[in-house]
């Protein structure tokens, strides 16, 4: 396991990494009261594709974009060469995870858009194209769970997707805060109190969540067909 916190201030992104068996390291806890950022990604990795290594710790940074993934690309060892050969951005990949390679595909899908900075619509379009591309390249091997998140420090785009029609991907919940000018998205609600839990909403299967302080929240269906 490893835990990684990345603070996004547009550019550069400031990383904190640790490899240990606890969910949150003592160092991260001690520093938490002095961390300030418009956008913050935190991830605890349950190792699947790729060995335990700092290079395989989420989130992954591509210039002004920060990316992470919960789920898995089916039969990754068998399909990773297909994905690599389908993109022009493989040089961005430093580790050996399916998540980082998916992020490189996302950047590839943005290459024909003007930016950075990228518009929220451009990020949404690239996320849809990434899900569609992975499904098309891997469908003969089975089904994948593609819960992706990406931010540029202002805009946020999140997918909750499972290619099997009758199976659910890992859960994702969201909560609007500060008069809907901020949002928290997490695999599980960050509270246990029954009253506070009512403020959290489960993002539906095969949905795309997009948020910015100026545009607010939108939720759309993902249709990779």
KOLDREN-971260 format. One record per residue: residue in one letter; y, x, z of N, C-alpha, C, O in turn. Coordinates in steps of 0.001 Angstrom, whole numbers, plus 500000, padded with zeros to 6 digits. Last residue first. Layout:
# KOLDREN-971260
aYXZYXZYXZYXZ
...
This chain:
# KOLDREN-971260
x503663479141473463502987478802472204503894479105471014503503478887469868
x504786479530475934504581480713475091503936480410473751503684481329472971
x507059477972477645506058477570476656505848478737475708506632478928474779
x508312477234480696507934478367479854506834477880478923505787477424479383
x511004475032481574509584475275481312509423476553480482510286476900479675
x513677475953483821513152475465482551511654475739482483511115476559483226
x516382475712485906514932475860485886514420475195484617514694474021484366
x519380477245487075518686476428486080517196476724486169516794477849486469
x522210477584489159520750477609489036520284476716487905520728475575487779
x525303479210488206524464478435489100522994478571488764522577479557488155
x527163480685486854526448479637486112525615478743487006525254477634486612
x528182482422488852529087481638488020528394480469487334528963479381487237
x525982483628490103526981482932490914527912482041490097528382481016490593
x522970482761488356524103483664488531525135482913489358525168481683489324
x519549482371487524520651482158488456521716483219488263521427484395488040
x516558480769486501517686481650486170518852481313487087519116480149487389
x513102480431486251514286480237487091515342481247486674515054482433486513
x510652478877484514511579479991484424512818479638485236513502478659484940
x507225477968485057508647477693485088509443478992485045508979480048485474
x504449477671485552504962477880484197506435477483484086506841476771483167
x504634475622488445503833476457487539504476476487486158504975475477485661
x507779475466490266506595474928489625505873475935488749506431476963488364
x508763476788493336508973476826491887507683476392491211506609476893491544
x509338475000496236508315475703495454508673475637493980508865474550493433
x512148475471498263511535474686497199510521475544496453510814476680496082
x513493475233501564512819476021500543512116475094499557511559474067499945
x514365473608503541515392474173502670514798474983501519515518475376500602
x512241473001505099512674471973504166513742472480503201513997471862502168
x512010475057506912511140475078505732511581474064504680511318474253503492
x513628474302509033514137475309508088513300475362506816513825475679505748
x511835472518510286513113472044509767513670473010508728514131472590507667
x509636474191511012509461473043510107510769472519509519510798472114508357
x509830477700510907510316476496511565510243475301510604510745475394509484
x509303479905509438508150479076509808508579477778510487507774476857510626
x510703481699506624510807481051507929509528480276508194508754480019507272
x510668482459504044510900483508505029511069482955506435511526483661507334
x508098481202501906509334481008502662509451482053503765508451482474504345
x506688483617499632506511482598500652507855482376501337508683483287501347
x507853485133497652506496484645497446506146483533498425505397482615498090
x511289484187497053510254484931497765508888484318497483508777483146497124
x514739484279496569513454483936495967512388484801496628512561486014496752
x517882483068497357516780483897497824515513483384497163515240482184497192
x521234483048496106519874482529496099518920483567496686519117484773496536
x524635481868496097523631482916496305522261482260496366522143481067496643
x526191479699495878526692480899495227525734482078495389525996483165494875
x525626477378497291524963477578495994525523478758495211525350478818493993
x526861477807499749527400476801498820526908477033497397527660476903496431
x525024479801500775526473480030500619527061479110499548527672479563498580
x521921479409498905522705479691500103524184479811499750524550479910498579
x518763478094497886520175478349497612520927478515498926520623477861499923
x515567479344497651516506478674498542517923479068498148518243480255498085
x512167479261496438513572479651496354514414478797497297514031477693497683
x508881480669496008509795479695496610511222480201496451511462481404496344
x505863480992494382507234481483494452508101480347494999508054479218494512
x502337481835494442503474480966494729504800481726494666504850482938494870
x500386482957491620500868483109492999502133482278493216502902482048492282
x499459480238489344499836481626489644500153481752491130500184480743491834
x496670477974489063498027478267489502498257479762489642497339480489490023
x494892476540486312494949477464487448496410477773487775497265477826486891
x494702475190483958494315474471485173494283475372486400493705475003487422
x495500476981481941496175475698482069495898475021483405496776474340483937
x496169480338482328495125479319482427495780477975482739496535477860483705
x498462481847482608498088481422481262496944480425481246496758479726480250
x501021481260484831499592481553484743499102481001483425499294479819483138
x504181482087486174503378481717485014501931482160485180501651483279485610
x507375482137486909506113481857487622505175481282486582505335480140486151
x510118484390486563509081483544485967507956483319486969507631484195487770
x513605484773486882512296484839487533511338483921486784511703482805486413
x516646486446486773515697485626486020514308485870486601513887487012486787
x520011486803487714518612486860488142517790485935487265518167484786487033
x523055488705487479522152487662486994520740487897487512520323489036487723
x523870491012488954524633489760488973523757488581488588523722487572489292
x521988492960488773522928493042489881523816491820490004524447491610491040
x520246492309486906521188493365486532522238493551487618523252494217487407
x516791491603487515518204491427487799518996492593487237518492493709487108
x513689489873487332514576490914486815516010490569487197516399489401487205
x510276489191487927511666489030488362512480490188487810512034491335487814
x507256487377487191508176488480486965509548488153487559509925486987487675
x504132486528487291505317486245488099506228487466488016505996488469488692
x501681486021485636502889486746485240504099486225486009504974485566485446
x498301486355485402499348485796486246500601486652486072500583487856486329
x496112485685482600496959486567483398497911485750484265498280484625483929
x492784485289481271494077484769481701494786485719482657494155486454483417
x491063486838478517491140485921479646492574485590479995493461485606479142
x490884488286476201490238488850477387490273487902478589489580488141479578
x492361487100474263490932487213474002490176487819475184488946487859475168
x494994487327475190494302486045475335492804486135475048492043485310475553
x496643489531474979495532489600475942494668488355475970493686488321476710
x498761489162473273498023490427473181496765490454474038495906491313473842
x499793486680474043499221486846472700498368488098472590497358488098471887
x500722487273476629499677486268476428499007486467475072497781486425474974
x502726489147476041501562489552476833500413488569476644499260488980476511
x504537487571474531503923488771473968502676489195474719501675489564474105
x505299485541476351504600485197475110503879486412474537502733486300474102
x506612487115478294505440486301478648504630485973477400503407486113477397
x508652488149476625507706489041477302506445488286477695505334488761477457
x510060485900475822509393486702474797508366487649475419507329487923474814
x511104485056478294510189484189477540509381484998476519508175484803476374
x512724487299478793511625486967479701510611486057479005509403486266479115
x514567487164476707513661488320476778512492488040477715511378488496477458
x515886484787477402515148484890476147514166486031476146513051485895475642
x517054485528479837516072484439479790515233484522478512514015484348478548
x518804487516478942517741487851479890516657486781479899515469487099479962
x520483485955477309519711487052476723518564487458477637517461487719477158
x521611484226479204520758483677478145519914484758477491518756484518477150
x523147486014480681522024485345481328521084484760480283519867484799480468
x523870488976478721524154487631479192522916487057479886521799487542479706
x524104492380479720523425491325478988523812489966479566524051489839480766
x526499495100479339525783494073480116525167493010479210525633492769478096
x523853496855477429524374496112478576525905496056478595526553496872477939
x524274494711474478524362494999475906523818496397476166523368497065475235
x522995492401472254524139493253472558524236493460474068524276492498474836
x519515492653471416520635491924471990521776492898472288521542494080472542
x517336494058470699518134493507469601519294492658470100519983492017469307
x516181494781473116516773495825472273517635495286471143518554495961470679
x514810493076474733516271493047474821516938493950473788518154493881473610
x512193493735474348512631492432473843514151492280473905514717491444473202
x512140496151475718511966496147474267512469494838473656513088494831472592
x512297495208478324513415495986477781513343496024476255514369495939475580
x509738494001478431510948493197478608512164493925478025512967493322477313
x508120496248478199508115495252477128509354494363477224509949494014476204
x508683497414480634509095498119479424509079497175478226509924497283477337
x507456495509482288508895495701482339509425496425481119510500496093480618
x504794495977481620505386494674481298506910494763481324507582494165480484
x504572498498482729504453498364481289505013497018480826505632496930479766
x504798497859485424505828498691484805505779498580483286506819498569482628
x502449496284485757503779495738486042504876496538485348505782495959484749
x500276497866485324500539496812484364501961496272484522502593495857483550
x500954501349486045500692499963486411500944499009485250501709499299484330
x501452504074486058500254503600485367499933502144485683498774501736485601
x504727505517485453503505505342486231502374504777485392502330504968484176
x506813505569483659506502506799484391505170506719485122504547507748485384
x508123504333480722507047504161481699506701505505482328506343506456481633
x509867504712478684510441504365479977509397504350481091509747504354482271
x508383505045476385508913506243477026509567505980478370509804506918479130
x507972502535475358506938503081476243507426504338476957506927504662478035
x509533501028473678510146501507474915509117502114475875509368502197477077
x508606499623471597509274500881471261509813501582472500510476502614472391
x505343498033471561506733498173472014507287499536471623506539500476471353
x502700497953470918503526496842470439504996496996470791505818496182470370
x501351499981472146501579500116470709502512499034470160503054499178469064
x501204498941474769501964500175474491502312500275473014503442500616472664
x499452496813474337500825496554474766501706497757474460502818497611473953
x497137498200473583497727497196472688499194496958473036500059496908472161
x496623499704475840497004500392474605497618499430473592498514499804472835
x495876497738477716497145498456477879497576499194476619498772499303476351
x493463496431477633494535495922476769495808496756476819496732496509476044
x491638497573479371491200497307478002492352496953477073492249497144475861
x492992497724481764492504498970481168492113498781479706492235499702478899
x493420494963482289494521495841481903494045497128481249494643497577480271
x492295492323482467491587493445481826492567494526481370492546494950480215
x495373490537482720493921490525482652493387491764481931493945492200480924
x497913491507484817497541491348483416496041491514483307495491492522483752
x498919489835487817498136490852487133497915490491485679497750489320485339
x501201489540490518500166488950489682499354490052489029499129491098489637
x504538490137490499503442489763491392502417489026490552502727488003489941
x506968492546489707505897491661489236504939491391490379504573492295491130
x510377493582488849509136493628489614508217492476489217508615491559488498
x513269495496487981512163494618487576511025494711488576510736495790489095
x516624495979487090515593496197488101514544495099487941514878493924487786
x518823497563484768517921496460485109516904496885486164516391498003486135
x520311499625483766520984498707484697520081497593485196520526496753485977
x517594501652483372519048501672483213519681500717484218519601500968485420
x515179500243484881515406500618483490516909500517483243517431499444482943
x513035500506487628514430500510487170514495501014485736513946502065485408
x510806498468489495511011499518488509512420499374487928512927498265487761
x510282497888493053510582497497491673510768498725490787510871499855491264
x506908499221493178507905498293492670509149498365493552509077498854494680
x505274502304492617505893501366493553506926500499492851507715500980492038
x504237504292491102503708502953490858504287501908491808503847500758491810
x505341506580492038505715506173490684505237504765490358505761504118489451
x504038506903494466505423506429494454505846505943493074506624504996492959
x500747505554494507501646506628494102503064506071494094503274504906493757
x497572504599494213498631504610495213499513505818494953499095506959495148
x496908503920490662496625504443491996497820504309492931498923503957492513
x496452500956488647497190502169488982496961502606490417496832501763491305
x496107497591489477496138498568488384497003499757488774498152499590489183
x496492497279492639495461496822491704495391497841490572494693498848490690
x497740497234495919497343498044494763496243497368493953495218496945494486
x500235495376496829498792495366497058498167496005495818498082495362494772
x503446496328497810502439496371496764501034496310497342500680497087498229
x506232494588498549505103495265499193503932495185498231503480494095497880
x509645494686497783508288494455497301507307495242498153507526496418498444
x512942493489497180511991494130498081510578493753497674510335492618497263
x516164493669495849514746493421495572513910494159496609514154495335496880
x519385492341495921518413493172496617517002492726496250516683491540496331
x522773492307494990521405491884494698520437492862495354520659494073495336
x525080493288496114525127491959495497523725491421495266523505490211495337
x524631494881499313524460494845497862524653493420497367524420492461498103
x524094496954502079524987495996501451524785496044499946524768497125499358
x522656497891505129522475497743503698523387496651503164523449495556503721
x522606498121507808523724498784507129523619498668505614524405499279504890
x520360496989508856521636496417509272522832497080508604523966496647508811
x518169498442507912518433497136507328519799496581507705520355495778506956
x517330500821508947518441500873508007518913499494507562519947499381506904
x515164500129510540516335500720511178517553500705510264518683500589510739
x513378499244508542513867498311509558515138498843510211516090498089510415
x512853501582507141513503500467506452514089499483507448515174498945507229
x511571503041509176512828503518508598513578502402507909514793502274508063
x509239501609509654510244501702510708511593502133510154512635501655510600
x508287499572506798508305500810507575509397500776508639510356500011508537
x506362496741506473507725497248506437507795498465507333507407498404508500
x503552496646506522504293495867505528505725496366505376506248496408504262
x501735499741506768502459498624507353503255497915506281503594498503505254
x500662501941505598499796500779505722500483499585506372499873498525506512
x502788503568503149502134503456504446501321502178504480501294501422503509
x505261505045501489503855504717501326503214504721502697503109505769503335
x508523504117500443507636504629501480506220504221501129506003503164500535
x511881504304499185510443504188498974509693504714500184510151505630500867
x514832503011498036514172503516499240512686503277499049512275502149498777
x517326503543495483515976503217495942515673503743497340516190504777497763
x519966502056493918519688502965495024518318502643495603518145501564496170
x521113502082490613520295501413491614519895502437492665519526503562492330
x524538502790489570523093502985489630522423502114490678523081501495491515
x525024499529488392524405500817488093525175501887488867526405501879488812
x524887496942490121525111497121488692524379498381488256523238498309487800
x523660497674492547525111497530492458525524497698490998526402498500490680
x520849496897494229521397496935492881522898496700492945523345495631493358
x518441498511496094519718497818496131520392497993494782520490499105494261
x515084498234496829516073498739495879517310497870495935517232496645495834
x512364499268498688513564498446498699514538499046497707514792500250497742
x508934499232499062510065499773498319511200498779498372511011497587498130
x505811500285500346506922499346500328508141500032499740508347501235499897
x502335500314499558503626500978499658504709499937499747504536498816499268
x498812500835500000500000500000500000501250500879500000501207502043500397
